[in-house]
Amino acid sequence: MELLSSVFEKNDLLVAFVVVGALTLLAGFLSKTLTRGRLHGSAIAIIFGLALAYWGGTVTGGEKGVADFAVLSGLALLGGSMLRDFAIVSTAFGVDLKEIKRSGATGVLSIILGVTVSFVVGAAIAAAFGYRDAESLVTIGAGAATYIVGPVTGTAVGASSEVIALSVAAGLVKSVVVMIGTPFIARLIGLNNAKSAMAYGGLMGTTSGVAGGLAATDKRLVPYGAMTATFYTGIGCLLGPSLFYVIIRAIVGG
């Protein structure tokens, strides 16, 4: 056991990849067998991650969740801001600007409205629960946009780790709701063609939620909704720690 522990500690990042890969495979299996794909595997994996982080923090009394265990210390790097931001940038590089133009003004407007409305609702709920500082309000508001925009914004403005975790939880709830609800409202909102899928992705924004929901509705619509949802994430990461933060500071002071 000591030999294994030593090997794991020396190859901590590789161990982190294996652990995350195993959890992802398990989440995908549960998604297919228990929910028939209606709840996307990514949402289940995130729930696992949050639960493990809480358990790890409780057991070790540390601040990095299960990464406080020496053999799993690589998770701190794998889940850190550097690789997170790299993943966001690499996703954005996969988007073709020519495709977004196909959605016309409707697609562009849906992205702007989607980010703004989600942020306002999230910040208002945070204020209702007693948060008054600009850093917390803007981080939770950004988390209501997506669970990626939340931590990116929180890190940029210097929010506390507790608030950043709350922003991730808010984004996760939104993602799950979108995944489950999309098939039920698709007919009511005319979600049956590429243009409407682009508008829907721009309004909802959560890429995993939109992709999972559209997959359960009509798999042919997934690329279109996911494309505008990806732009939504990029716009949110841009506006959250800049324009939205300046506006919130002007309102609450600080």
Order of alpha helices (4+ residues) and beta strands (2+ residues): alpha-alpha-alpha-alpha-alpha-alpha-alpha-alpha-alpha-alpha-alpha-alpha-alpha-alpha
